[in-house]
Amino acid sequence: MSDFTRIISISSLSFLSFFCFQVGVFLWTGHNLKQNGRRTLIFIEWFTGFLLLSDALAYFYRGNTTVTGYYMVRLSNFFVFICNFSINFFFCLYVCEFIKHSRLNLSLVLHPKTSIKNGIPVQLFIVFVLCVAGVLITIFSQFSNFFYYFDENNLYHRSAFFPLSVVLGLLPGLITFTMFLQNRKKLEKNIFVSLLFYFIIPLIGVIMILIVYGFPWINVSLGLSALHLFYSSIKLMEIEFYSGERENSIISPVYKTEAISTESRKRVARNHFWQSLSISLGGILLVLIIVSIKGISLPEKTLRITEPYSENDASKSVCVIFGRNADKHWVDEGDPDRTGAQYDGVIFNNMGSTIITDWNFSISVPEGCSVDPGPWNGTFTLLEGSLNVKKPHKDDVENIHGVDFYTITPLKTLGFGCIMYTPHDYNTLSQQIVFTYSSILKPLTNKLFDVFLALLFIIFIISTTIMLFEGKLIRVEEENKKLERTVKERTKELEAEKNRSENLLLNILPKEIAKELTAHPERTIAKEYPNVTVLFTDIVGFTKISGEMTAEEVVTMLNKMFTMFDERAKREGIEKIKTIGDAYMAATGLTQEDYNDGALRMIRFAKGLLNDVRTFNETSPVKLLIRLGINSGPVVAGVIGKTKFIYDIWGDTVNVASRMESTGLPMRIHVTETTKAQTSSLYQYSKNTEIDVKGKGMMKTYFL
């Protein structure tokens, strides 16, 4: 792991841990824990915070060989696993509380028969058993390296059975997910979506940690999910605060209830069983397939060979031979007491499903030996009476064939050798050999694993098929009943809706848009126009003016002036878009043609608006001034809404036009360079003025 990844991991975990502890304390404050309606969520937040903190400490002390580091790494990794299983159980209990719409007592797990009769889902007790099993195996792993182990540098490594810990961590979540789906109709849509995210985010983390090892994907995703649960509860907490109903509440709105007919109960129960089996098998298959592709890292092994082999022993998983080449030896000219020779070694991988990824070899040698330097198949050193050979790595000068060359695939061999000078009587077959290697198990190359995977896949296909078939029958029955109850009501509603829609369309939409929407009511009305000219107007000092008038006077004044604007827009072919308070918005050039006279017509319209304001001021006791801003460019126009339609336009062109109005001068027409370019042949403009437009920077603008 790089230092950068380590720092990012520690920072992410610590940051999320702080927030999880914080929201846990926030939920707990002001209540006795036993009476707190959010007790289960508090436990989820606290266990998640402790998990993230433990994982951060594990990364911090990783590789620390001091006494403190030794214990902290082991304790922190141990608590990561324990907290993970605890979170799984409490989240399952949390979902059960939603299903039962009440706060549940933790003691119910000790009375499964009674609890199930009282309506507690059986999945809760399955999850409890799996989590307890996971905790016990984790404790056992502390002394047996079952899930993971630590090397002499105090670094964490996965063991051969690490995938089992992933399965044990994943299964409770999958079982809770089936329980969640089976009872989804008892939940409001917003709660269903909120809880659904808690399943999706950790599932992504599980997949990522199996594919990309190094960053704490699962734990970070659990932290994000826990915070998501808290933030989704904020709105309900506001309601409880004002209503005072806080004693036994949980994060849930009013639940919906739906009775199941007697004849459908058995079918529903069967479907729930096959659904649970299918989803659980699907999760296990996903883990096994990813593990099969990536392989399983096995613990480092050391072979001490006191009686070296002269040839391969196929009964051994790994066999190593090392000896002097009978044809390539000579007397050392510089030292007649020594013999120079080529020493050849061969590593035999007799395992059918395991790749040896790293290795080192050591054999005892007498004093006075030396090794010729050279690009041998290995890194050779003499140290304290031993010849040590290591597999070449990426940046080693001895790596003359590439890193992959020195890995030993199943049932293959790798040769290595060197030229060494030793006393005449040195014999490698009388020396002890120590061979240490790391390996990766490739399960798909094992026939028993292939058969097991195939059986799981067949069962998964069968259970999924039955689940879909049963579910289809159940849905058909439910839909038939719903259709019988709602046909008459829907007919009346549709008729009323049709009449209302026709009236609304004629009142609030352009004629062409209304026709298109009437002809194709299911179609989304949205179009792009390349060259539209947009106008915004606003009354100067409207807030102060309206503050000195009654509400009726304000409405009368605005209605009179905007009626004049509307009449002029109709005469000059300008499309009124909407009014917002004292602002008036209009557009022209709503055509697919790049070149049109929309800008010219809009300038003429804007000048007319100034005349309308002057006319209005002649008879009004309140004298008004307006600012006008115009911009031209592409827009998107369309109809939004279902029961209250509105025709509107969007885009950068609209935003800039609004900015022209807000930065303009009273009774002046403020335009952009784009509009000026289309109208300069008929209208004279002032010198350009540069203004800072949010999101656009400095822009050249002009006054008519």
Residue pairs with C-beta under 8 A, 6 or more apart in sequence:
1 62
1 214
5 214
5 215
6 59
6 62
8 215
9 55
9 56
9 59
9 214
9 215
9 216
10 56
10 59
10 60
12 216
12 220
13 52
13 53
13 55
13 56
13 59
13 216
13 219
13 220
13 223
14 52
14 53
14 56
16 49
16 52
16 220
16 223
16 224
16 227
17 49
17 50
17 52
17 53
17 56
17 223
18 49
19 49
19 223
19 227
20 45
20 46
20 48
20 49
20 52
20 223
20 226
20 227
21 45
21 46
21 49
21 53
23 45
23 226
23 227
23 230
24 42
24 45
24 46
24 49
27 36
27 38
27 41
27 42
27 45
27 230
28 36
28 42
31 246
33 39
33 42
35 247
35 248
36 42
37 103
37 246
37 247
37 248
37 249
37 250
38 233
38 249
38 250
38 251
39 103
40 90
40 93
40 94
40 97
40 103
40 104
40 250
41 94
41 229
41 230
41 233
41 250
41 251
43 86
43 90
44 87
44 90
44 91
44 94
44 226
44 229
45 226
45 229
45 230
47 83
47 86
47 87
47 90
48 83
48 87
48 222
48 223
48 226
49 223
49 226
50 79
50 83
51 79
51 80
51 83
51 84
51 87
51 219
51 222
52 219
52 220
52 222
52 223
54 75
54 76
54 77
54 79
54 80
54 83
55 76
55 80
55 216
55 219
57 72
57 76
58 72
58 73
58 76
58 77
58 80
58 156
59 216
60 72
61 68
61 69
61 72
61 73
61 76
61 154
62 73
62 154
62 155
62 156
63 69
63 153
63 154
63 155
64 70
64 72
64 73
64 154
65 153
65 154
69 154
70 154
73 150
73 154
73 156
74 142
74 150
77 148
77 156
78 138
78 142
80 219
81 134
81 135
81 138
81 141
81 147
81 165
82 135
82 138
84 134
84 169
84 218
84 219
84 222
85 131
85 132
85 134
85 135
85 138
85 168
85 169
85 172
86 131
86 135
87 222
87 226
88 127
88 130
88 131
88 169
88 172
88 173
88 176
89 127
89 128
89 131
89 172
91 173
91 176
91 198
92 123
92 124
92 127
92 128
92 172
92 175
92 176
92 179
93 104
93 106
93 124
95 176
95 179
95 180
95 195
96 104
96 120
96 121
96 124
96 179
97 103
97 104
97 250
97 252
98 186
98 187
98 191
98 195
98 250
98 252
98 255
99 121
99 179
99 183
99 186
99 187
100 119
100 120
101 186
101 250
101 252
101 255
102 248
102 250
103 248
103 250
104 120
108 114
108 115
108 120
109 115
109 124
109 125
109 128
112 122
112 125
115 124
115 125
116 122
116 125
121 179
121 182
121 183
123 175
123 176
123 178
123 179
123 276
124 179
126 175
127 172
127 175
127 176
130 168
130 171
130 172
130 175
131 172
133 168
134 165
134 168
134 169
137 146
137 147
137 164
137 165
137 168
138 147
138 165
140 146
141 147
141 148
141 159
141 165
145 159
145 299
146 159
146 161
147 158
147 159
147 161
147 162
147 164
147 165
148 156
148 157
148 158
148 159
148 162
149 157
149 159
149 299
150 156
150 157
151 157
151 300
157 297
157 299
157 300
158 296
158 297
159 298
159 299
160 296
160 297
160 298
160 299
160 441
162 296
162 297
163 287
163 288
163 291
163 296
166 206
166 209
166 210
166 287
167 283
167 284
167 287
169 206
169 218
170 206
170 283
170 284
170 287
171 280
171 283
171 284
173 199
173 202
173 203
173 283
174 279
174 280
174 282
174 283
175 276
175 279
175 280
176 199
177 199
177 279
178 272
178 275
178 276
178 279
178 280
179 276
180 195
180 196
180 199
181 275
182 272
182 275
184 192
185 256
185 258
186 255
186 256
186 257
186 258
187 195
187 252
187 255
187 256
188 252
188 253
188 254
188 255
188 256
190 232
190 253
191 251
191 252
191 253
194 228
194 229
194 232
195 229
197 225
197 228
198 225
198 228
198 229
201 221
201 222
201 224
201 225
201 228
202 218
202 221
202 222
202 225
204 217
204 221
205 217
205 218
205 219
205 220
205 221
205 222
206 217
206 218
206 287
207 286
207 290
208 215
208 217
208 218
209 215
209 216
209 217
209 218
210 287
210 290
210 291
210 294
211 290
211 294
229 251
232 251
233 251
236 249
236 251
236 252
236 253
240 246
240 249
260 268
261 477
264 474
264 477
267 470
267 473
267 474
268 474
270 466
270 470
271 467
271 470
271 471
271 474
274 463
274 464
274 466
274 467
274 470
275 467
275 471
277 459
277 463
277 467
278 460
278 463
278 464
278 467
281 456
281 459
281 460
281 463
282 460
282 464
284 456
285 453
285 456
285 457
285 460
288 443
288 453
288 456
289 453
291 443
292 442
292 443
292 444
292 449
292 453
295 355
295 440
295 441
295 442
295 443
296 440
296 441
296 443
297 438
297 440
298 354
298 438
298 439
298 440
298 441
300 436
300 437
300 438
301 318
301 436
301 437
301 438
301 439
302 434
302 435
302 436
303 318
303 320
303 433
303 434
303 435
303 436
303 437
304 432
304 433
304 434
305 320
305 432
305 433
305 434
305 435
306 432
308 320
308 321
308 322
308 323
308 363
308 428
308 429
308 430
308 431
308 433
309 319
309 320
309 321
310 321
310 323
310 429
311 321
312 319
312 321
312 346
312 348
312 350
312 413
313 319
314 348
314 350
315 350
316 348
316 350
317 350
317 351
317 354
318 347
318 348
318 349
318 350
318 351
318 356
318 435
318 437
319 347
319 348
319 350
320 345
320 346
320 347
320 348
320 361
320 433
320 435
321 345
321 346
321 348
322 343
322 344
322 345
322 346
322 361
322 363
322 428
322 433
323 343
323 344
323 345
323 428
323 429
324 341
324 342
324 343
324 344
324 428
325 341
325 342
325 343
325 344
325 417
328 341
328 342
329 339
329 340
329 341
329 342
330 339
330 340
330 341
331 338
331 339
331 340
332 338
332 339
332 340
332 421
335 368
335 421
337 368
337 423
337 424
338 368
338 369
338 421
338 422
338 423
338 424
339 421
339 422
339 423
339 424
339 426
340 419
340 420
340 421
341 419
341 420
341 422
342 417
342 418
342 419
343 417
343 418
343 419
343 420
343 428
344 415
344 416
344 417
345 361
345 389
345 415
345 416
345 417
346 413
346 414
346 415
346 416
347 356
347 359
347 361
347 408
347 413
347 414
347 415
347 416
347 435
348 413
349 355
349 356
349 408
349 409
349 410
349 411
349 412
349 413
349 414
350 411
351 410
351 411
351 439
352 410
352 411
352 445
352 446
353 410
353 441
353 442
353 443
353 445
353 446
353 449
354 410
354 439
354 440
354 441
354 442
355 407
355 408
355 409
355 410
355 439
355 440
355 442
356 407
356 408
356 437
356 438
356 439
357 407
357 438
357 439
357 440
358 391
358 437
358 438
359 390
359 391
359 408
359 435
359 436
359 437
359 438
360 388
360 389
360 390
360 391
360 435
360 436
360 437
361 378
361 388
361 389
361 390
361 416
361 433
361 434
361 435
362 386
362 387
362 388
362 389
362 433
362 434
362 435
363 386
363 387
363 428
363 431
363 432
363 433
363 434
364 385
364 386
364 387
364 431
364 432
365 382
365 385
365 386
365 387
365 420
365 422
365 426
365 431
366 385
366 422
366 423
366 426
367 385
368 422
368 423
369 382
369 387
369 420
369 421
369 422
369 423
369 426
370 382
370 420
370 421
371 380
371 381
371 382
371 387
371 418
371 419
371 420
371 421
372 418
372 419
372 420
372 421
374 418
374 419
375 397
375 398
375 400
376 398
376 416
376 417
376 418
377 392
377 398
377 400
377 401
377 406
377 414
377 415
377 416
377 417
378 389
378 390
378 391
378 392
378 398
378 406
378 416
378 418
379 389
379 390
379 391
379 392
379 396
379 398
380 387
380 388
380 389
380 418
381 387
381 388
382 388
387 420
389 416
389 418
391 406
392 398
392 399
392 400
392 403
392 406
393 399
393 403
394 403
399 406
406 414
408 414
410 442
410 445
443 449
443 453
444 450
444 453
497 643
500 643
501 521
501 645
502 518
504 643
504 644
504 645
505 514
505 517
505 518
505 645
506 514
508 645
508 646
508 647
509 517
509 639
509 645
509 647
510 575
510 647
513 525
513 639
513 647
516 523
516 525
517 523
517 525
517 639
517 645
524 638
524 639
525 638
525 639
526 636
526 637
526 638
526 639
527 636
527 637
527 638
528 634
528 635
528 636
528 637
529 589
529 590
529 591
529 592
529 634
529 635
529 636
529 637
530 592
530 593
530 594
530 634
531 589
531 593
531 594
531 595
531 596
531 598
531 632
531 633
531 634
532 587
532 588
532 589
532 590
532 598
532 632
532 633
532 634
532 635
532 637
532 649
532 653
533 587
533 588
533 589
533 598
533 599
533 601
533 602
533 630
533 631
533 632
533 675
533 678
534 585
534 586
534 587
534 630
534 631
534 632
534 635
534 649
534 653
534 654
534 657
535 574
535 584
535 585
535 586
535 587
535 602
535 605
535 606
535 628
535 629
535 630
535 657
536 583
536 584
536 585
536 628
536 629
536 630
536 657
536 658
536 660
536 661
537 565
537 583
537 584
537 609
537 626
537 627
537 628
537 629
537 661
538 582
538 583
538 584
538 626
538 627
538 661
538 662
539 545
539 582
539 624
539 625
539 626
540 624
540 625
540 626
540 627
540 666
541 625
542 581
542 582
545 622
545 624
546 554
546 582
549 557
549 622
557 620
557 622
557 624
558 579
558 582
560 616
560 620
561 612
561 613
561 616
561 624
562 579
562 584
564 612
564 615
564 616
565 576
565 584
565 586
565 609
565 612
566 576
568 574
568 605
568 608
568 609
568 612
569 575
569 576
569 586
569 605
572 601
572 604
572 605
572 608
573 588
573 601
574 586
574 587
574 588
574 601
574 602
574 605
575 586
575 587
575 588
575 590
576 584
576 585
576 586
577 585
577 586
577 587
577 647
577 648
577 649
578 585
578 646
578 648
579 585
583 661
586 602
586 605
587 635
587 649
588 598
588 601
588 602
588 605
589 596
589 597
589 598
589 599
589 601
589 602
589 632
590 598
590 637
591 598
598 632
599 630
599 632
599 675
599 678
599 679
600 678
600 679
600 682
602 630
602 675
603 630
603 669
603 671
603 675
603 679
603 682
603 683
603 704
606 628
606 630
606 669
606 704
607 669
607 704
609 626
609 628
610 626
610 628
610 667
610 669
613 624
613 625
613 626
613 667
616 624
617 623
617 624
625 666
625 667
626 666
626 667
627 661
627 662
627 664
627 665
627 666
627 667
627 668
627 670
628 661
628 664
628 668
628 669
628 670
629 657
629 658
629 659
629 660
629 661
629 662
629 663
629 664
629 670
629 671
630 657
630 660
630 669
630 670
630 671
630 672
630 675
631 653
631 654
631 656
631 657
631 660
631 671
631 672
631 674
631 675
632 653
632 672
632 674
632 675
632 678
633 651
633 652
633 653
633 656
633 674
634 651
634 653
635 649
635 650
635 651
635 653
635 654
636 649
636 650
636 651
637 647
637 648
637 649
637 650
638 647
638 648
639 645
639 646
639 647
640 646
640 648
652 695
652 696
655 695
656 672
656 693
656 696
656 699
657 672
659 691
659 693
659 694
660 670
660 671
660 672
660 701
661 670
663 670
663 691
663 701
664 670
664 703
665 703
668 703
668 704
669 703
669 704
670 701
670 702
670 703
671 679
671 685
671 701
671 702
671 703
671 704
672 699
672 700
672 701
672 702
673 688
673 699
673 700
673 701
673 702
676 685
676 702
683 704
684 704
685 702
685 703
685 704
686 702
686 703
686 704
687 702
688 700
688 701
688 702
689 700
689 701
689 702
689 703
690 698
690 699
690 700
690 701
691 698
691 699
691 701
692 698
692 699
693 699
